[in-house]
Amino acid sequence: MASPRLDALWGPMRVPFLILTPACVVLGVATAVWSGTEINLFHLVLVFVGAVSAHISVNSLNEYHDFRSGLDFRTTRTPFSGGSGTLPERPEKAVFALWTALVSLGVVVSIGIYFLYTRGLWLLPLGITGVLTILAYTRWITMSPLLCLIAPGLGFGTFMVMGTDFVLTGSYSWTSFVASLVPFFLVSDLLLLNQFPDVEADRAVGRRHLPILIGPKVSVLVYGLFLAGAYGSVVVGHLCGVLPLSGLVALASAPLAIPTVRGVARHADETAKLIPYMGRNVIINVVTPVLLAIGLFVAP
């Protein structure tokens, strides 16, 4: 059993959800490999550490701000939303969450500076925007329905996949851009769906995301369109010649996605019945980028 001190540290990190980061990083590695790049293992390790640190930082900051705003005391937690519950149970450990976020962000910035030196200033736009997104997400981005919708996808898609590809290859590519659209749409959908159970609690603390603005029932339409966008990106990418035929293996998760959309549409306002579909949504988010990566790795 973990010690109480470690629980206070790991809880705000939301460790079980960090699995999403390797799935996105491996997709960036796959686009680099398909371009014919020989992978520098040291750079690969730094990318992985930086990406996980960025995810830990945004999670921990979210936990800290949600505790300080009082949101944690209003929300009903599910296995996939509402935070870890660590700080409401142990409020004296809030400083642990804040320091975890700041130290993790320091690691991200340090690794970013190294890659700016070794790979060039073209990485700077992604780096600056990524850091600002981490810092601004909970306090400001969640007040804008549009930014709140797309920011998670930008973080795990555009910044993580394209950033990984850039530091391994030294340049941007259409392949990495199109591949990054898969986690862009999926992770935006992940956070969108996880907001459904929290509408009233989030509204009470001033948030303005899409389910608050238009309601969960209408938000299901956006959820379905973004799922279609993820799979459509793979098909269009192949038709345009920037993804190989084997990349279409990413469509193998579609049979899970279709009934998930239907289930979400039926139970958008029923949290207890929505939870199994939230779980399936997590699986789709992790499996689909990995399948696309496999397709790139095995392509001739």
ROSELO-105308 format. One record per residue (C-alpha): x, y, z. Coordinates in Angstrom, 3 decimals. Each point is the difference from the previous one (the first is absolute). Example, Ala and Ser with C-alpha at 12.3 -4.5 7.8 and 13.67 -1.06 7.14 Angstrom:
<rec c1="12.300" c2="-4.500" c3="7.800"/>
<rec c1="1.370" c2="3.440" c3="-0.660"/>
END
This chain:
<rec c1="0.000" c2="0.000" c3="0.000"/>
<rec c1="1.325" c2="3.452" c3="-0.940"/>
<rec c1="0.866" c2="2.419" c3="2.791"/>
<rec c1="-2.358" c2="2.932" c3="0.672"/>
<rec c1="2.717" c2="2.407" c3="-1.185"/>
<rec c1="0.337" c2="-1.804" c3="-3.330"/>
<rec c1="-3.783" c2="-0.162" c3="-0.366"/>
<rec c1="-0.124" c2="3.783" c3="0.427"/>
<rec c1="2.574" c2="0.313" c3="-2.791"/>
<rec c1="-1.320" c2="-2.599" c3="-2.426"/>
<rec c1="-3.673" c2="0.915" c3="0.390"/>
<rec c1="0.256" c2="3.482" c3="-1.557"/>
<rec c1="2.194" c2="-1.471" c3="-2.756"/>
<rec c1="-2.947" c2="-2.247" c3="-0.967"/>
<rec c1="2.474" c2="-2.768" c3="-0.747"/>
<rec c1="-2.495" c2="-2.447" c3="-1.613"/>
<rec c1="-0.758" c2="2.556" c3="-2.709"/>
<rec c1="3.647" c2="0.597" c3="-0.909"/>
<rec c1="-0.264" c2="-2.984" c3="-2.363"/>
<rec c1="-1.353" c2="2.402" c3="-2.602"/>
<rec c1="3.385" c2="1.714" c3="-0.277"/>
<rec c1="2.029" c2="-3.011" c3="-1.233"/>
<rec c1="-2.734" c2="-0.712" c3="-2.569"/>
<rec c1="0.446" c2="3.489" c3="-1.469"/>
<rec c1="3.785" c2="0.009" c3="0.240"/>
<rec c1="0.279" c2="-3.350" c3="-1.768"/>
<rec c1="-2.073" c2="1.429" c3="-2.853"/>
<rec c1="2.498" c2="2.850" c3="-0.377"/>
<rec c1="2.842" c2="-2.527" c3="0.045"/>
<rec c1="-1.781" c2="-2.035" c3="-2.668"/>
<rec c1="-0.352" c2="2.986" c3="-2.357"/>
<rec c1="3.714" c2="0.670" c3="0.431"/>
<rec c1="0.917" c2="-3.629" c3="-0.705"/>
<rec c1="-2.224" c2="-0.119" c3="-3.095"/>
<rec c1="1.815" c2="3.061" c3="-1.356"/>
<rec c1="3.221" c2="-2.004" c3="0.114"/>
<rec c1="1.504" c2="1.693" c3="3.055"/>
<rec c1="2.428" c2="-1.946" c3="2.157"/>
<rec c1="-1.210" c2="0.496" c3="3.560"/>
<rec c1="2.367" c2="1.521" c3="2.565"/>
<rec c1="-0.780" c2="-1.997" c3="3.164"/>
<rec c1="1.154" c2="2.778" c3="2.321"/>
<rec c1="-2.333" c2="2.449" c3="-1.699"/>
<rec c1="-2.793" c2="-2.557" c3="0.151"/>
<rec c1="0.422" c2="-0.382" c3="3.772"/>
<rec c1="-0.025" c2="3.790" c3="0.434"/>
<rec c1="-3.172" c2="0.283" c3="-2.093"/>
<rec c1="-1.733" c2="-2.629" c3="2.093"/>
<rec c1="1.052" c2="1.603" c3="3.295"/>
<rec c1="-1.061" c2="3.431" c3="-1.234"/>
<rec c1="-3.376" c2="-1.202" c3="-1.236"/>
<rec c1="-0.818" c2="-1.873" c3="3.217"/>
<rec c1="1.144" c2="3.010" c3="2.034"/>
<rec c1="-2.303" c2="2.283" c3="-2.001"/>
<rec c1="-2.939" c2="-2.324" c3="0.648"/>
<rec c1="0.838" c2="-0.189" c3="3.714"/>
<rec c1="0.287" c2="3.786" c3="0.175"/>
<rec c1="-3.390" c2="0.727" c3="-1.544"/>
<rec c1="-1.671" c2="-2.713" c3="2.100"/>
<rec c1="1.512" c2="1.266" c3="3.243"/>
<rec c1="-0.814" c2="3.639" c3="-0.758"/>
<rec c1="-3.557" c2="-1.034" c3="-0.796"/>
<rec c1="-0.293" c2="-1.821" c3="3.323"/>
<rec c1="1.425" c2="2.975" c3="1.888"/>
<rec c1="-2.228" c2="2.620" c3="-1.630"/>
<rec c1="-3.128" c2="-2.168" c3="0.242"/>
<rec c1="0.656" c2="-0.419" c3="3.710"/>
<rec c1="0.626" c2="3.714" c3="0.565"/>
<rec c1="-3.076" c2="1.040" c3="-2.004"/>
<rec c1="-2.226" c2="-2.352" c3="1.987"/>
<rec c1="-0.929" c2="-2.037" c3="-3.077"/>
<rec c1="1.252" c2="-3.225" c3="1.598"/>
<rec c1="-2.609" c2="0.391" c3="2.746"/>
<rec c1="-2.842" c2="0.416" c3="-2.509"/>
<rec c1="0.745" c2="-2.645" c3="-2.606"/>
<rec c1="-1.047" c2="-3.630" c3="0.060"/>
<rec c1="3.058" c2="-2.051" c3="-0.882"/>
<rec c1="-0.101" c2="-2.842" c3="-2.505"/>
<rec c1="2.887" c2="-2.308" c3="-0.979"/>
<rec c1="0.686" c2="2.347" c3="-2.907"/>
<rec c1="-0.959" c2="3.486" c3="1.185"/>
<rec c1="-0.170" c2="2.226" c3="3.043"/>
<rec c1="3.669" c2="-0.221" c3="0.987"/>
<rec c1="1.808" c2="-2.453" c3="2.255"/>
<rec c1="-1.647" c2="1.139" c3="3.231"/>
<rec c1="3.414" c2="0.179" c3="1.687"/>
<rec c1="-0.082" c2="3.627" c3="1.113"/>
<rec c1="-3.538" c2="0.089" c3="1.433"/>
<rec c1="0.983" c2="-2.973" c3="2.128"/>
<rec c1="3.396" c2="1.467" c3="0.944"/>
<rec c1="-0.183" c2="3.784" c3="-0.487"/>
<rec c1="3.329" c2="0.583" c3="1.735"/>
<rec c1="1.679" c2="-1.693" c3="-2.979"/>
<rec c1="-1.113" c2="2.607" c3="-2.527"/>
<rec c1="3.524" c2="1.405" c3="-0.011"/>
<rec c1="1.242" c2="-3.410" c3="-1.191"/>
<rec c1="-2.226" c2="0.270" c3="-3.057"/>
<rec c1="1.205" c2="3.517" c3="-0.768"/>
<rec c1="3.670" c2="-0.877" c3="0.375"/>
<rec c1="-0.473" c2="-3.145" c3="-2.069"/>
<rec c1="-1.469" c2="2.119" c3="-2.772"/>
<rec c1="2.760" c2="2.618" c3="0.136"/>
<rec c1="2.887" c2="-2.455" c3="0.202"/>
<rec c1="-1.444" c2="-2.061" c3="-2.860"/>
<rec c1="-0.413" c2="3.152" c3="-2.066"/>
<rec c1="3.617" c2="0.882" c3="0.785"/>
<rec c1="1.050" c2="-3.358" c3="-1.433"/>
<rec c1="-2.034" c2="0.701" c3="-3.147"/>
<rec c1="1.577" c2="3.428" c3="-0.458"/>
<rec c1="3.529" c2="-1.335" c3="0.594"/>
<rec c1="-0.415" c2="-2.752" c3="-2.583"/>
<rec c1="-1.557" c2="2.489" c3="-2.388"/>
<rec c1="2.996" c2="2.336" c3="0.311"/>
<rec c1="2.330" c2="-2.908" c3="-0.755"/>
<rec c1="-1.929" c2="-0.820" c3="-3.179"/>
<rec c1="-0.106" c2="3.657" c3="-1.033"/>
<rec c1="3.797" c2="-0.051" c3="0.171"/>
<rec c1="0.400" c2="-3.310" c3="-1.843"/>
<rec c1="-2.900" c2="0.194" c3="-2.472"/>
<rec c1="-0.570" c2="3.699" c3="-0.577"/>
<rec c1="-2.456" c2="2.776" c3="0.666"/>
<rec c1="-2.777" c2="-1.460" c3="-2.165"/>
<rec c1="-0.960" c2="-2.012" c3="3.076"/>
<rec c1="-0.644" c2="3.218" c3="1.935"/>
<rec c1="-3.624" c2="0.622" c3="-1.143"/>
<rec c1="-1.078" c2="-3.463" c3="1.149"/>
<rec c1="1.968" c2="0.303" c3="3.226"/>
<rec c1="-1.287" c2="3.403" c3="1.059"/>
<rec c1="-3.597" c2="-0.803" c3="-0.916"/>
<rec c1="0.226" c2="-3.315" c3="1.839"/>
<rec c1="1.313" c2="1.547" c3="3.213"/>
<rec c1="-2.610" c2="2.775" c3="-0.110"/>
<rec c1="-2.727" c2="-2.601" c3="-0.488"/>
<rec c1="1.148" c2="-1.901" c3="3.098"/>
<rec c1="0.016" c2="3.158" c3="2.104"/>
<rec c1="-3.259" c2="1.427" c3="-1.329"/>
<rec c1="-2.165" c2="-3.088" c3="-0.405"/>
<rec c1="-1.909" c2="-0.202" c3="3.277"/>
<rec c1="-0.178" c2="3.678" c3="0.933"/>
<rec c1="-0.696" c2="1.580" c3="-3.400"/>
<rec c1="-0.427" c2="-2.456" c3="-2.871"/>
<rec c1="-2.914" c2="-1.736" c3="1.744"/>
<rec c1="-1.854" c2="3.324" c3="-0.147"/>
<rec c1="-0.116" c2="-0.119" c3="-3.816"/>
<rec c1="-2.149" c2="-2.729" c3="-1.611"/>
<rec c1="2.060" c2="-0.113" c3="-3.207"/>
<rec c1="3.424" c2="0.056" c3="1.651"/>
<rec c1="-1.122" c2="-2.507" c3="2.614"/>
<rec c1="-1.105" c2="-2.322" c3="-2.798"/>
<rec c1="3.188" c2="0.102" c3="-2.077"/>
<rec c1="2.747" c2="0.590" c3="2.581"/>
<rec c1="0.274" c2="-3.659" c3="1.134"/>
<rec c1="0.272" c2="-1.153" c3="-3.608"/>
<rec c1="2.629" c2="2.614" c3="-0.764"/>
<rec c1="2.006" c2="-1.117" c3="3.021"/>
<rec c1="0.003" c2="-3.720" c3="-0.737"/>
<rec c1="-0.270" c2="0.220" c3="-3.767"/>
<rec c1="1.673" c2="3.056" c3="-1.483"/>
<rec c1="2.524" c2="0.665" c3="2.756"/>
<rec c1="0.824" c2="-3.568" c3="1.016"/>
<rec c1="-0.068" c2="-1.860" c3="-3.324"/>
<rec c1="1.429" c2="2.750" c3="-2.189"/>
<rec c1="2.445" c2="1.038" c3="2.728"/>
<rec c1="1.289" c2="-3.561" c3="0.328"/>
<rec c1="0.388" c2="-0.312" c3="-3.763"/>
<rec c1="1.794" c2="3.349" c3="-0.229"/>
<rec c1="2.607" c2="-0.672" c3="2.688"/>
<rec c1="0.756" c2="-3.413" c3="-1.529"/>
<rec c1="0.137" c2="1.149" c3="-3.636"/>
<rec c1="0.904" c2="3.676" c3="0.230"/>
<rec c1="-2.918" c2="1.144" c3="-2.146"/>
<rec c1="-3.782" c2="0.032" c3="-0.237"/>
<rec c1="-1.852" c2="-2.283" c3="-2.399"/>
<rec c1="-3.465" c2="-0.447" c3="-1.422"/>
<rec c1="0.040" c2="-3.572" c3="1.261"/>
<rec c1="0.472" c2="1.111" c3="3.610"/>
<rec c1="-2.655" c2="2.693" c3="-0.428"/>
<rec c1="-2.636" c2="-2.388" c3="-1.367"/>
<rec c1="0.907" c2="-2.669" c3="2.558"/>
<rec c1="-0.310" c2="2.586" c3="2.774"/>
<rec c1="-3.612" c2="0.628" c3="-1.023"/>
<rec c1="-0.958" c2="-3.438" c3="1.335"/>
<rec c1="0.841" c2="0.798" c3="3.655"/>
<rec c1="-1.092" c2="3.599" c3="-0.575"/>
<rec c1="-3.579" c2="-1.092" c3="-0.662"/>
<rec c1="0.013" c2="-2.935" c3="2.418"/>
<rec c1="1.471" c2="1.764" c3="3.040"/>
<rec c1="-2.219" c2="3.028" c3="-0.523"/>
<rec c1="-2.871" c2="-2.482" c3="0.005"/>
<rec c1="1.368" c2="-1.655" c3="3.141"/>
<rec c1="-0.151" c2="3.207" c3="1.996"/>
<rec c1="-3.309" c2="1.000" c3="-1.583"/>
<rec c1="-1.687" c2="-3.220" c3="1.094"/>
<rec c1="1.546" c2="0.192" c3="3.469"/>
<rec c1="-1.652" c2="3.400" c3="0.431"/>
<rec c1="-3.518" c2="-1.432" c3="-0.341"/>
<rec c1="-0.363" c2="-1.081" c3="3.671"/>
<rec c1="1.480" c2="3.283" c3="1.283"/>
<rec c1="-2.257" c2="2.567" c3="-1.677"/>
<rec c1="-1.664" c2="1.374" c3="3.131"/>
<rec c1="3.151" c2="-0.044" c3="2.124"/>
<rec c1="2.071" c2="1.665" c3="-2.735"/>
<rec c1="-2.661" c2="2.648" c3="-0.605"/>
<rec c1="0.021" c2="0.869" c3="3.703"/>
<rec c1="3.694" c2="0.953" c3="-0.092"/>
<rec c1="-0.233" c2="1.988" c3="-3.223"/>
<rec c1="1.115" c2="-2.454" c3="-2.636"/>
<rec c1="-1.457" c2="0.267" c3="-3.513"/>
<rec c1="0.658" c2="-3.138" c3="-1.983"/>
<rec c1="-2.167" c2="-1.407" c3="-2.769"/>
<rec c1="-2.331" c2="-2.224" c3="2.102"/>
<rec c1="-0.789" c2="3.054" c3="2.147"/>
<rec c1="-0.591" c2="2.207" c3="-3.026"/>
<rec c1="-2.137" c2="-2.334" c3="-2.120"/>
<rec c1="-0.715" c2="-2.916" c3="2.344"/>
<rec c1="1.243" c2="-3.608" c3="-0.062"/>
<rec c1="-2.663" c2="-1.181" c3="-2.462"/>
<rec c1="1.075" c2="2.451" c3="-2.705"/>
<rec c1="3.676" c2="-0.467" c3="0.903"/>
<rec c1="-0.374" c2="-3.626" c3="-1.073"/>
<rec c1="-0.121" c2="1.277" c3="-3.587"/>
<rec c1="3.416" c2="1.605" c3="0.443"/>
<rec c1="1.266" c2="-3.181" c3="1.658"/>
<rec c1="-1.102" c2="-2.054" c3="-3.003"/>
<rec c1="1.445" c2="2.464" c3="-2.521"/>
<rec c1="3.370" c2="-0.022" c3="1.763"/>
<rec c1="0.079" c2="-3.810" c3="-0.008"/>
<rec c1="-0.745" c2="0.104" c3="-3.714"/>
<rec c1="2.773" c2="2.572" c3="-0.381"/>
<rec c1="2.530" c2="-2.342" c3="1.585"/>
<rec c1="-0.798" c2="-2.879" c3="-2.342"/>
<rec c1="-0.520" c2="2.276" c3="-2.971"/>
<rec c1="3.484" c2="1.457" c3="0.492"/>
<rec c1="1.521" c2="-3.454" c3="-0.458"/>
<rec c1="-1.950" c2="-0.651" c3="-3.201"/>
<rec c1="0.693" c2="3.451" c3="-1.470"/>
<rec c1="3.653" c2="-0.280" c3="1.019"/>
<rec c1="0.343" c2="-3.229" c3="-1.934"/>
<rec c1="-1.859" c2="1.338" c3="-3.039"/>
<rec c1="2.317" c2="3.023" c3="-0.009"/>
<rec c1="3.065" c2="-2.235" c3="0.182"/>
<rec c1="1.297" c2="1.139" c3="3.392"/>
<rec c1="-1.033" c2="-3.162" c3="1.870"/>
<rec c1="0.694" c2="-3.540" c3="-1.220"/>
<rec c1="-2.665" c2="-2.559" c3="-0.807"/>
<rec c1="0.910" c2="-1.891" c3="3.167"/>
<rec c1="-0.962" c2="3.093" c3="1.985"/>
<rec c1="-3.629" c2="-0.849" c3="-0.673"/>
<rec c1="0.342" c2="-2.604" c3="2.761"/>
<rec c1="-0.915" c2="2.909" c3="2.312"/>
<rec c1="-3.562" c2="-0.413" c3="-1.245"/>
<rec c1="-0.148" c2="-3.308" c3="1.882"/>
<rec c1="-1.222" c2="1.860" c3="3.100"/>
<rec c1="-3.025" c2="1.390" c3="-1.880"/>
<rec c1="-2.221" c2="-2.987" c3="0.907"/>
<rec c1="0.437" c2="1.052" c3="3.631"/>
<rec c1="-0.500" c2="3.695" c3="-0.771"/>
<rec c1="-3.346" c2="-0.364" c3="-1.770"/>
<rec c1="-1.931" c2="-1.615" c3="2.882"/>
<rec c1="1.761" c2="2.379" c3="2.383"/>
<rec c1="-1.504" c2="3.000" c3="-1.795"/>
<rec c1="-3.409" c2="-1.642" c3="0.130"/>
<rec c1="0.335" c2="-0.715" c3="3.711"/>
<rec c1="1.136" c2="3.549" c3="0.737"/>
<rec c1="-2.974" c2="1.358" c3="-1.954"/>
<rec c1="-2.426" c2="-2.160" c3="1.994"/>
<rec c1="1.447" c2="0.756" c3="3.426"/>
<rec c1="1.482" c2="3.496" c3="-0.309"/>
<rec c1="-1.948" c2="1.173" c3="3.074"/>
<rec c1="0.335" c2="-3.211" c3="2.031"/>
<rec c1="3.411" c2="-0.127" c3="1.632"/>
<rec c1="-0.247" c2="-3.537" c3="1.387"/>
<rec c1="-0.926" c2="-1.420" c3="-3.406"/>
<rec c1="2.536" c2="2.218" c3="-1.773"/>
<rec c1="3.016" c2="-1.327" c3="1.935"/>
<rec c1="0.502" c2="-3.213" c3="-2.061"/>
<rec c1="0.102" c2="2.085" c3="-3.178"/>
<rec c1="2.483" c2="2.402" c3="1.577"/>
<rec c1="2.187" c2="-3.053" c3="0.617"/>
<rec c1="-0.337" c2="-1.117" c3="-3.615"/>
<rec c1="0.911" c2="3.510" c3="-1.070"/>
<rec c1="3.278" c2="-0.271" c3="1.917"/>
<rec c1="0.772" c2="-3.267" c3="-1.790"/>
<rec c1="-0.658" c2="1.620" c3="-3.375"/>
<rec c1="2.330" c2="2.880" c3="0.920"/>
<rec c1="2.874" c2="-2.310" c3="0.872"/>
<rec c1="-0.457" c2="-2.766" c3="-2.568"/>
<rec c1="-0.589" c2="2.071" c3="-3.150"/>
<rec c1="3.288" c2="1.998" c3="0.035"/>
<rec c1="1.892" c2="-3.190" c3="0.837"/>
<rec c1="-1.622" c2="-1.817" c3="-2.925"/>
<rec c1="0.946" c2="2.843" c3="-2.332"/>
<rec c1="3.549" c2="-0.109" c3="1.365"/>
<rec c1="0.182" c2="-3.738" c3="-0.666"/>
<rec c1="-1.197" c2="0.617" c3="-3.540"/>
<rec c1="2.825" c2="2.504" c3="-0.502"/>
<rec c1="2.625" c2="-2.242" c3="1.576"/>
<rec c1="-0.793" c2="-2.951" c3="-2.277"/>
<rec c1="-0.455" c2="2.021" c3="-3.186"/>
<rec c1="2.612" c2="-0.585" c3="-2.715"/>
END
